[in-house]
Amino acid sequence: VDKTVTKGDFKATVSKVDFTADETRIYLKVENGSSSTFDNYPDQGVIVQDGKQYEAGWSEYYPEPSTELKSGASSESIIVFDLIDEADFTYSFEGYDDDYDELEFEFDIKVE
């Protein structure tokens, strides 16, 4: 996939999507290039596909995202959802900079 969304000094990259027999996995890296802390919540993100919304789930088997990223830090995680169709979808999540401004990271994922 390798899609990156940049919002100011903050960057999020979806490197891969797995469709398994029972779940959908999004491989995500979030980077904080600012001089302050960044709060982000990719594990509270959603997938929208064909008008249907899917909430992120939880699994003890995958790395969880760091919700509070210190200046210059990054976090890699795998965000798990119930199984969706192997077709195009949108994944989005929110974060907040040190001024509590909301930043939305939205990825249009095209399945080939």
Backbone as a printed PyTorch tensor [residue, N CA C, xyz], in Angstrom:
tensor([[[  0.8450,  -1.1850,   0.0000],
         [  0.0000,   0.0000,   0.0000],
         [  0.8860,   1.2430,   0.0000]],

        [[  1.6750,   1.4250,   1.0480],
         [  2.6290,   2.5250,   1.1580],
         [  2.0140,   3.8990,   0.9070]],

        [[  0.9980,   4.2600,   1.6940],
         [  0.3550,   5.5760,   1.5870],
         [  0.6820,   6.3870,   2.8270]],

        [[  1.0860,   7.6520,   2.6090],
         [  1.4470,   8.5360,   3.7100],
         [  0.5770,   9.7750,   3.6900]],

        [[  0.1270,  10.1840,   4.8740],
         [ -0.6180,  11.4310,   5.0540],
         [  0.1910,  12.2780,   6.0300]],

        [[  0.4400,  13.5350,   5.6440],
         [  1.2000,  14.4540,   6.4840],
         [  0.3100,  15.6090,   6.9030]],

        [[  0.3460,  15.9130,   8.1880],
         [ -0.3840,  17.0510,   8.7630],
         [  0.6250,  17.8530,   9.5680]],

        [[  1.1340,  18.9280,   8.9880],
         [  2.1570,  19.7210,   9.6640],
         [  3.3930,  18.8930,   9.9260]],

        [[  3.7910,  18.7890,  11.1930],
         [  4.9870,  18.0390,  11.5790],
         [  4.7040,  16.5710,  11.8900]],

        [[  3.5020,  16.1200,  11.6020],
         [  3.0960,  14.7630,  11.9440],
         [  2.8280,  13.9660,  10.6760]],

        [[  3.2740,  12.7100,  10.6780],
         [  3.1440,  11.8810,   9.4910],
         [  2.6360,  10.5000,   9.8860]],

        [[  1.6960,   9.9720,   9.1010],
         [  1.1900,   8.6150,   9.3140],
         [  1.3030,   7.8620,   7.9950]],

        [[  1.7680,   6.6220,   8.0620],
         [  1.9550,   5.8080,   6.8670],
         [  1.2990,   4.4420,   7.0610]],

        [[  0.4360,   4.0840,   6.1200],
         [ -0.0970,   2.7190,   6.0530],
         [  0.8010,   1.9840,   5.0790]],

        [[  1.5500,   1.0060,   5.5890],
         [  2.4970,   0.2890,   4.7330],
         [  1.8890,  -0.9520,   4.0910]],

        [[  0.8770,  -1.5210,   4.7620],
         [  0.3540,  -2.8030,   4.2900],
         [ -1.0330,  -3.0230,   4.8620]],

        [[ -1.8540,  -3.7660,   4.1210],
         [ -3.1650,  -4.2040,   4.5990],
         [ -3.2490,  -5.7100,   4.3580]],

        [[ -3.6340,  -6.4570,   5.3910],
         [ -3.8370,  -7.9060,   5.2700],
         [ -5.3150,  -8.2190,   5.4010]],

        [[ -5.8210,  -9.0210,   4.4620],
         [ -7.1700,  -9.5740,   4.5470],
         [ -6.9910, -11.0510,   4.8810]],

        [[ -7.3570, -11.4490,   6.1000],
         [ -7.2090, -12.8480,   6.4900],
         [ -8.5870, -13.5090,   6.4980]],

        [[ -8.6380, -14.7270,   6.9540],
         [ -9.9080, -15.4520,   6.9800],
         [-10.9120, -14.8430,   7.9540]],

        [[-10.4080, -14.1320,   9.0000],
         [-11.3460, -13.6300,  10.0020],
         [-11.1270, -12.1740,  10.4300]],

        [[-10.1450, -11.4820,   9.8410],
         [ -9.9240, -10.0870,  10.2190],
         [ -9.2020,  -9.3170,   9.1190]],

        [[ -9.2040,  -8.0040,   9.2720],
         [ -8.4670,  -7.1030,   8.3980],
         [ -7.4410,  -6.3880,   9.2630]],

        [[ -6.1810,  -6.3490,   8.8060],
         [ -5.1060,  -5.7330,   9.5790],
         [ -4.4990,  -4.5720,   8.7960]],

        [[ -4.3390,  -3.4530,   9.4940],
         [ -3.6980,  -2.2820,   8.8980],
         [ -2.3680,  -2.0690,   9.6210]],

        [[ -1.2850,  -2.0500,   8.8560],
         [  0.0590,  -1.8410,   9.3950],
         [  0.3640,  -0.3490,   9.3010]],

        [[  0.5570,   0.2830,  10.4460],
         [  0.6150,   1.7370,  10.5190],
         [  1.8490,   2.2180,  11.2680]],

        [[  2.4450,   3.2880,  10.7650],
         [  3.5360,   3.9730,  11.4620],
         [  3.1480,   5.4360,  11.5980]],

        [[  3.2600,   5.9850,  12.8140],
         [  2.9790,   7.3930,  13.0710],
         [  4.2660,   8.0340,  13.5660]],

        [[  4.6100,   9.2020,  12.9940],
         [  5.8410,   9.8990,  13.3440],
         [  5.5500,  11.3130,  13.8200]],

        [[  6.2480,  11.7150,  14.8800],
         [  6.1150,  13.0620,  15.4320],
         [  7.3920,  13.8390,  15.1350]],

        [[  7.3170,  14.7470,  14.1730],
         [  8.4690,  15.5690,  13.8120],
         [  8.4400,  16.9310,  14.4730]],

        [[  7.5440,  17.1250,  15.4270],
         [  7.4100,  18.4240,  16.0860],
         [  8.2890,  18.4910,  17.3360]],

        [[  8.2830,  19.6370,  17.9870],
         [  9.0590,  19.8140,  19.2180],
         [  8.2060,  19.5700,  20.4650]],

        [[  6.9870,  19.0640,  20.2720],
         [  6.1000,  18.8100,  21.4060],
         [  5.4670,  17.4210,  21.2870]],

        [[  4.7030,  17.0490,  22.2790],
         [  4.0380,  15.7480,  22.3090],
         [  2.8370,  15.7430,  21.3560]],

        [[  2.5900,  14.5930,  20.7420],
         [  1.4560,  14.4100,  19.8340],
         [  0.6040,  13.2660,  20.3620]],

        [[ -0.6920,  13.5290,  20.5730],
         [ -1.6310,  12.4970,  21.0050],
         [ -2.3770,  11.9820,  19.7820]],

        [[ -2.3310,  10.6730,  19.5710],
         [ -3.0300,  10.1030,  18.4160],
         [ -3.7160,   8.8090,  18.8120]],

        [[ -4.7810,   8.5060,  18.0660],
         [ -5.6440,   7.3820,  18.4380],
         [ -5.9850,   6.4990,  17.2350]],

        [[ -4.9780,   5.8840,  16.5930],
         [ -5.2800,   5.0410,  15.4380],
         [ -6.1010,   3.8090,  15.7840]],

        [[ -6.0100,   3.3410,  17.0370],
         [ -6.7750,   2.1590,  17.4450],
         [ -8.2410,   2.5050,  17.7180]],

        [[ -8.5940,   3.7850,  17.6070],
         [ -9.9840,   4.2210,  17.6920],
         [-10.4810,   4.6880,  16.3260]],

        [[ -9.7090,   4.3860,  15.2960],
         [-10.0770,   4.7670,  13.9390],
         [-11.1930,   3.9030,  13.3900]],

        [[-11.6150,   4.2550,  12.1890],
         [-12.6970,   3.5190,  11.5410],
         [-12.3520,   3.2250,  10.0890]],

        [[-12.9580,   2.1720,   9.5920],
         [-12.9580,   1.8630,   8.1630],
         [-14.3630,   2.1300,   7.6600]],

        [[-14.4530,   2.7600,   6.5010],
         [-15.7380,   2.9100,   5.8200],
         [-15.5970,   2.2410,   4.4550]],

        [[-16.5090,   1.3160,   4.2030],
         [-16.5060,   0.5810,   2.9350],
         [-17.9450,   0.4170,   2.4690]],

        [[-18.2260,   0.9020,   1.2760],
         [-19.5830,   0.8120,   0.6980],
         [-20.6520,   1.3240,   1.6560]],

        [[-20.3590,   2.4410,   2.3360],
         [-21.3350,   3.0550,   3.2250],
         [-21.4580,   2.4230,   4.5960]],

        [[-20.6950,   1.3640,   4.8580],
         [-20.7450,   0.7080,   6.1620],
         [-19.4900,   1.0530,   6.9580]],

        [[-19.6750,   1.3770,   8.2490],
         [-18.5580,   1.7470,   9.1090],
         [-18.1710,   0.5850,  10.0120]],

        [[-16.8550,   0.3750,  10.1360],
         [-16.2980,  -0.6770,  10.9860],
         [-15.3960,  -0.0330,  12.0330]],

        [[-15.5820,  -0.4210,  13.2800],
         [-14.7570,   0.0970,  14.3790],
         [-13.5370,  -0.8080,  14.5660]],

        [[-12.4390,  -0.2100,  14.9750],
         [-11.2270,  -0.9840,  15.2480],
         [-11.4560,  -1.9020,  16.4390]],

        [[-10.8520,  -3.0590,  16.3800],
         [-10.9320,  -4.0140,  17.4780],
         [ -9.6240,  -4.0380,  18.2440]],

        [[ -9.4370,  -5.0690,  19.0310],
         [ -8.2220,  -5.2080,  19.8280],
         [ -7.7520,  -6.6410,  19.7730]],

        [[ -6.4380,  -6.8010,  19.7420],
         [ -5.8680,  -8.1440,  19.7870],
         [ -4.5750,  -8.1030,  20.5820]],

        [[ -4.4110,  -9.0650,  21.4520],
         [ -3.1990,  -9.1310,  22.2600],
         [ -1.9920,  -9.6020,  21.4590]],

        [[ -2.2070, -10.0180,  20.2180],
         [ -1.1370, -10.5960,  19.4160],
         [ -0.3640,  -9.5900,  18.5790]],

        [[ -0.8070,  -8.3460,  18.5110],
         [ -0.1780,  -7.3560,  17.6420],
         [  0.2890,  -6.1430,  18.4400]],

        [[  1.3190,  -5.4670,  17.9480],
         [  1.7930,  -4.2680,  18.6470],
         [  0.7340,  -3.1710,  18.6510]],

        [[  0.5270,  -2.5820,  19.8310],
         [ -0.4440,  -1.4980,  19.9710],
         [  0.2320,  -0.1580,  19.6820]],

        [[ -0.5440,   0.8320,  19.2450],
         [  0.0480,   2.1460,  18.9940],
         [  0.3280,   2.8860,  20.3030]],

        [[  1.3520,   3.7110,  20.2880],
         [  1.5920,   4.6270,  21.4030],
         [  0.6750,   5.8230,  21.1870]],

        [[ -0.1510,   6.1070,  22.1610],
         [ -1.0990,   7.2070,  21.9780],
         [ -0.4750,   8.5580,  22.2940]],

        [[  0.6180,   8.5690,  23.0320],
         [  1.3050,   9.8220,  23.3280],
         [  2.7250,   9.7270,  22.7930]],

        [[  2.9520,  10.3700,  21.6460],
         [  4.2710,  10.3240,  21.0220],
         [  5.0840,  11.5470,  21.4220]],

        [[  6.2300,  11.3220,  21.9860],
         [  7.1430,  12.4010,  22.3620],
         [  7.7760,  13.0040,  21.1060]],

        [[  8.3210,  14.1780,  21.2600],
         [  8.9870,  14.8750,  20.1640],
         [ 10.0420,  13.9810,  19.5150]],

        [[ 10.0000,  13.8690,  18.1830],
         [ 10.9770,  13.0790,  17.4430],
         [ 10.7520,  11.5860,  17.4620]],

        [[  9.7020,  11.1120,  18.1340],
         [  9.4570,   9.6700,  18.2600],
         [  8.5000,   9.1640,  17.1830]],

        [[  8.4910,   7.8410,  17.0230],
         [  7.5450,   7.1980,  16.1110],
         [  6.9940,   5.9450,  16.7780]],

        [[  5.8940,   5.4500,  16.2390],
         [  5.2510,   4.2590,  16.7790],
         [  4.7280,   3.4180,  15.6170]],

        [[  5.0390,   2.1290,  15.6400],
         [  4.5180,   1.2150,  14.6270],
         [  3.5340,   0.2660,  15.3010]],

        [[  2.4280,   0.0200,  14.6290],
         [  1.3950,  -0.8370,  15.2080],
         [  0.6260,  -1.5470,  14.1060]],

        [[ -0.1870,  -2.4890,  14.5280],
         [ -1.1060,  -3.1870,  13.6230],
         [ -2.5040,  -2.9690,  14.1870]],

        [[ -3.3460,  -2.3100,  13.4000],
         [ -4.7100,  -2.0080,  13.8030],
         [ -5.6120,  -3.0900,  13.2180]],

        [[ -6.4180,  -3.7090,  14.0770],
         [ -7.2160,  -4.8720,  13.6810],
         [ -8.6950,  -4.5050,  13.5890]],

        [[ -9.3280,  -4.9790,  12.5310],
         [-10.7660,  -4.7930,  12.2940],
         [-11.3890,  -6.1370,  11.9970]],

        [[-12.7100,  -6.2300,  12.1450],
         [-13.4160,  -7.4090,  11.6510],
         [-13.1520,  -7.5290,  10.1600]],

        [[-13.3540,  -8.7070,   9.6360],
         [-13.1390,  -8.9410,   8.2120],
         [-14.0580,  -8.0590,   7.3790]],

        [[-13.4710,  -7.3730,   6.3850],
         [-14.2460,  -6.6070,   5.4180],
         [-14.0110,  -7.2080,   4.0430]],

        [[-14.7780,  -6.7560,   3.0520],
         [-14.5770,  -7.2310,   1.6870],
         [-13.1980,  -6.8130,   1.1880]],

        [[-12.6150,  -7.6290,   0.3660],
         [-11.3230,  -7.3050,  -0.2280],
         [-11.5680,  -6.3520,  -1.3960]],

        [[-11.9030,  -5.1100,  -1.0380],
         [-12.2470,  -4.0610,  -2.0060],
         [-11.8290,  -2.7140,  -1.4130]],

        [[-11.8860,  -1.6500,  -2.2350],
         [-11.4730,  -0.3190,  -1.8060],
         [-12.2000,   0.1080,  -0.5310]],

        [[-11.4850,   0.8550,   0.3310],
         [-12.0750,   1.3730,   1.5650],
         [-11.3080,   2.6000,   2.0200]],

        [[-11.8580,   3.2900,   3.0180],
         [-11.1990,   4.4310,   3.6400],
         [-10.9400,   4.1080,   5.1080]],

        [[ -9.7160,   4.3840,   5.5530],
         [ -9.3600,   4.2450,   6.9700],
         [ -9.0000,   5.6310,   7.4890]],

        [[ -9.5550,   6.0070,   8.6390],
         [ -9.2290,   7.3130,   9.2080],
         [ -9.1210,   7.2310,  10.7260]],

        [[ -8.2910,   8.1220,  11.2790],
         [ -8.1590,   8.2680,  12.7230],
         [ -7.7720,   9.7030,  13.0310]],

        [[ -7.8670,  10.0600,  14.3110],
         [ -7.6010,  11.4380,  14.7190],
         [ -6.4270,  11.5300,  15.6730]],

        [[ -5.8670,  12.7280,  15.7110],
         [ -4.8030,  13.0440,  16.6490],
         [ -4.9360,  14.4940,  17.0680]],

        [[ -4.1720,  14.8720,  18.0880],
         [ -4.2300,  16.2410,  18.6180],
         [ -2.8210,  16.7510,  18.8740]],

        [[ -2.5510,  17.9710,  18.3840],
         [ -1.2480,  18.5630,  18.6480],
         [ -1.2390,  19.2030,  20.0330]],

        [[ -0.1450,  19.8760,  20.3930],
         [ -0.0230,  20.4260,  21.7500],
         [ -0.9640,  21.5970,  22.0160]],

        [[ -1.5690,  22.1590,  20.9550],
         [ -2.5850,  23.2090,  21.1170],
         [ -3.9930,  22.6200,  21.1340]],

        [[ -4.0950,  21.2910,  21.1740],
         [ -5.3690,  20.5530,  21.1430],
         [ -6.1410,  20.7550,  19.8480]],

        [[ -5.4080,  21.0830,  18.7710],
         [ -6.0350,  21.1550,  17.4480],
         [ -6.1910,  19.7360,  16.9340]],

        [[ -7.3750,  19.4200,  16.4330],
         [ -7.6450,  18.0730,  15.9180],
         [ -7.0720,  17.9160,  14.5180]],

        [[ -6.3860,  16.8170,  14.3070],
         [ -5.8330,  16.4850,  13.0020],
         [ -6.4100,  15.1440,  12.5750]],

        [[ -6.9990,  15.0920,  11.3850],
         [ -7.5520,  13.8300,  10.9050],
         [ -6.6590,  13.2670,   9.8090]],

        [[ -6.3080,  12.0060,   9.9660],
         [ -5.5190,  11.2910,   8.9750],
         [ -6.4610,  10.3400,   8.2530]],

        [[ -6.6170,  10.5380,   6.9500],
         [ -7.5590,   9.7130,   6.1770],
         [ -6.8210,   9.1030,   4.9980]],

        [[ -6.9940,   7.7950,   4.8470],
         [ -6.3300,   7.0350,   3.7960],
         [ -7.3800,   6.4030,   2.8870]],

        [[ -7.2880,   6.6930,   1.5980],
         [ -8.1220,   6.0150,   0.6070],
         [ -7.3180,   4.8220,   0.1100]],

        [[ -7.7210,   3.6400,   0.5070],
         [ -6.9930,   2.4170,   0.1720],
         [ -7.6400,   1.7720,  -1.0520]],

        [[ -6.8480,   1.6280,  -2.1020],
         [ -7.3110,   0.9960,  -3.3300],
         [ -6.8060,  -0.4510,  -3.3450]],

        [[ -7.7060,  -1.3860,  -3.5260],
         [ -7.3480,  -2.7970,  -3.5620],
         [ -7.2700,  -3.2450,  -5.0110]],

        [[ -6.1410,  -3.7940,  -5.3720],
         [ -5.9390,  -4.2210,  -6.7670],
         [ -6.0810,  -5.7140,  -6.9180]]])
